[in-house]
Structures are given as C-alpha cells and as structure tokens.
Amino acid sequence: MYDVIIIGGGIIGSSVAWQLARRKKKVLVIERKDVCSGSAGATDGVVGYHTKKPGLQLDLAVQSIEMFRTLNRDLETNVEYGLEAGGMQPVEDKDQWDMLASMAAEQRRSGVDIRMITAEEACSIEPNLNPDIYGALWSPTGGKVNPLAMTFGFARAAKRLGAVYLTETEVTHILTEGGRAVGVNTSAGEFRADCIVDAAGAWAGKVAALAGIDLPIRPRKGQLLITEPIGPFLRATVQCAMYNVIKFRPETIKDPAVLKLGSSLSIEQQESGGLIIGGTREFADFEEENTFEAVETMVKRAVRFFPALKDVSIIRCFSGFRPYTPDGLSMMGEVRTLPGFYMAAGHEGDGIALSPITGRLMAELITDGKTSYDITPFSPNRFLKGGIL
Ligand SMILES: Cc1cc2nc3c(=O)[nH]c(=O)nc-3n(C[C@H](O)[C@H](O)[C@H](O)COP(=O)(O)OP(=O)(O)OC[C@H]3O[C@@H](n4cnc5c(N)ncnc54)[C@H](O)[C@@H]3O)c2cc1C
C-alpha cells in the first residue's frame, strides 16, 4: 500500500515524486516505457519568461524559474547550462514588432525584464545572427537547461528518498471505491494508494478517461533536429517572432500552410556543441514521424536567421508531443468528480520550465490540502460541468 501513485515517469511525474518523497510520502511511479521516454525526452530546454503566455502562466513560471537557482544542489546533479543565457526573438517586420511589443508589455506586468531591441543590439549579443532583421525581443534573464539531465535528476533524487519506480508497466484502469480513487490496474497487476496523480503528459486525457473523466488534453506535435557538434555559436535561446505568435495568437495567422504546421524557429546550443533546431506546433494526433515539409521549413528558417548554418550537418531528427490544453494553462489539482484523483499535466510547451513549481504545489496540496500559491485557476475542474466551484 502506497500513499501516492503517480502515473507517468516524465519530468512532471518525477518532480511530483521527489517533492512528495521529501515530505515522507510512500510514492510509487508507474511508467509505461521508461523514465523520460515521453515528451520530457524529446524537447528543447528553454527556461525563459518571454515564451510564456502573459498572465497566470507567466506568473507561475516566475515562481518556478526561481527554484532553478538551487536545483543542482537540491537534486545533487548537474542540470546543465546557463540560467541567464538570455532569450531572443528576432522580428522581420513592423507588424511582428508591434505584436511582440504589445505581448512584451503584458508580460512585463509579471515583473520580468523583457524588451524590444534594435537589430544592431541583437547582433552584438548574438554575433552569428543575420543583421537583416527589423529588431528583436530580448529577455536577458531567461535560461536553458538539459531536460534529460533534469528529469533523471528528479527521478534519482526521489528514489534516494524511497520512491519506487515501476517501468515498462502500463496503467490500464483506475480503481474506485465509494466514489473515490483507490488504486490502479496495470499490466503488472493491481496497486493501491490513498491518492492517484495523473502525470501522463500528452496522454493524460487518455489516462483520465480510464476513470471516466473527460479532460481536453491533446498532443501538439513538435519536430526537432540536432546538428553535428560545432564550436561556441549561440549563447541565448532564440525563437523567431512567429514562435510567440503561433503559440499565443494563432488567430492572427492568415496563411493556412503556416497555421497547419505551426511553423516558426526555435534554436539553442547544447553543452555538447550540437544545436537543437525546432519550431513546429501541429495537431497530428500521436503521429510520430518527421515530415520532409517540416524539416525543410525548420532548416530554411535556421539558415535565414543564422546563415553560417548552411554548412552544418543535421545528424538526427525526432518529434515529441506537447500536452496541449485549450486555454493555454496547465492542469493542477484534484478532480471534483473523483476525490483522490489528481491532475498534474497539460503544460504544453512549458513543462520543463514549470516542472519544479508543479512538483512543489502538487506535493503541498496532497500533503496539506492547501498550497502556498493559489492554483485555483489551474484546476482541472474548469473543464468539467459546473466549472471551478
Ligand atoms: C518539440 C518540443 C519542444 C519543447 N520545448 C520546451 C521548452 O523549451 N521548454 C519547456 O519548458 N518545455 C518545452 N516543451 C514541453 C515539455 O517537453 C513538456 O511540457 C513536458 O515534457 C511534459 O512533461 P510530462 O512529464 O507532463 O510528460 P511526458 O514527459 O510525456 O511524461 C508522461 C509519461 O507518461 C507515460 N504514460 C502515458 N500513459 C501511461 C499509462 N497509461 N501508464 C503509465 N505511463 C503512461 C508516458 O510514457 C510518458 O513517459 C517542449 C515539448 C516539445 C514536444
């Protein structure tokens, strides 16, 4: 018998597991494949403010990013990279400038330093950037991490404190008694606990459906390319302006091809020297394949902003599934219609950055019945009949 069963061994499930184990809870993490086999293992590592939806999601990110400062020490691991690498979004014309400037003004209400800078200033920060741009958005305090190192770091830290990981085991049913969640059925048998946390990422809607709960989490596919390692090339994480437009204001995009692929550019350099190039946001169900159309678009965007990349080879490509919610906010909290069943999912393209705070707040909620930061707007109940009560 466990105190808590967590479904999903990604970055969110492992962060929740670690925080619960710190609070002396007996935790079982059940993972269908292996730790980090979901989107936590197929992602960029942007930990920036400027890529967060203004308002509630950004306020939450501010709390979370603060926790990164002590993560290496807390997890006794190296999550890699700079916490103040900076985040930049080059813009190509006045329309994009106006849109990003207005978003940045909204984002600044959360107390973060995000500003518009000239093309010359942008190139002095990133000398390999094409000077043929209109200007750029600049967020000097955003950072980047290695998501794999971080997920395994959470999992190892949780295990050191007694959490048990059961991998290669699929949850197939949620057990209920007297209208309460009391355990799970799996491919390896039945397990019981006082409460169940659904941290199954893009699959969290399917897992909730096992308990008869209808929650609108959908996979939003992102394709990624890795280049051969090169010398120091890029310090900041860079996304083109279309990245934020597609993420926050897709209704302003008129070109159906751009909208279908959600095509923009994101690019960052890993500590190993390889560059991660991404920038699609597609609704393609759980279709994993890389498509020529997406690869070509991303490569062209990368060379448009960083011409020197035309001579650099791509060595592999893959895709991941962002856990999308219709209102762009994550889901954290207990499901009203099934006491004992909690959601910790739906972080879309922000799950790496939001993992530390999600773990802490979920552990507070489960252990104390209240949280140090108001998570009411993130309640999964907002999608149930009757809304947040
Ligand atoms: C291309 C791309 C780029 C991204 N860039 C960034 C970024 O720069 N910064 C950022 O903060 N975020 C980014 N994200 C988002 C981030 O990767 C996700 O939000 C985050 O990884 C979600 O973590 P998770 O633990 O919820 O899900 P996952 O890592 O997917 O973990 C869920 C786990 O649940 C398991 N599972 C599913 N069903 C079952 C079942 N029935 N039984 C047992 N186990 C089950 C799966 O196998 C999986 O391992 C990006 C995502 C993508 C795809």
The ligand as an ORCA input file, in Angstrom:
! r2SCAN-3c Opt
* xyz 0 1
  C       9.304     19.906    -29.549
  C       9.083     20.311    -28.130
  C       9.785     21.381    -27.597
  C       9.552     21.771    -26.275
  N      10.300     22.811    -25.756
  C      10.151     23.136    -24.444
  C      10.968     24.138    -23.857
  O      11.856     24.684    -24.493
  N      10.756     24.463    -22.549
  C       9.782     23.849    -21.804
  O       9.619     24.212    -20.642
  N       9.016     22.878    -22.328
  C       9.166     22.501    -23.618
  N       8.392     21.533    -24.171
  C       7.317     20.952    -23.372
  C       7.784     19.889    -22.415
  O       8.643     18.977    -23.067
  C       6.552     19.165    -21.859
  O       5.619     20.093    -21.372
  C       6.973     18.249    -20.730
  O       7.985     17.376    -21.153
  C       5.788     17.457    -20.226
  O       6.255     16.571    -19.258
  P       5.333     15.458    -18.674
  O       6.094     14.797    -17.603
  O       3.995     16.041    -18.360
  O       5.053     14.482    -19.924
  P       5.959     13.301    -20.521
  O       7.395     13.594    -20.438
  O       5.394     12.980    -21.844
  O       5.689     12.105    -19.498
  C       4.462     11.406    -19.455
  C       4.780      9.929    -19.279
  O       3.568      9.217    -19.061
  C       3.746      7.925    -19.582
  N       2.427      7.292    -19.757
  C       1.458      7.645    -20.626
  N       0.391      6.841    -20.481
  C       0.693      5.953    -19.489
  C      -0.002      4.868    -18.893
  N      -1.238      4.510    -19.259
  N       0.620      4.171    -17.897
  C       1.875      4.509    -17.487
  N       2.568      5.524    -18.043
  C       1.990      6.247    -19.014
  C       4.493      8.172    -20.890
  O       5.174      7.020    -21.340
  C       5.432      9.312    -20.514
  O       6.734      8.860    -20.178
  C       8.601     21.094    -25.486
  C       7.918     19.994    -25.999
  C       8.154     19.583    -27.321
  C       7.423     18.383    -27.853
*
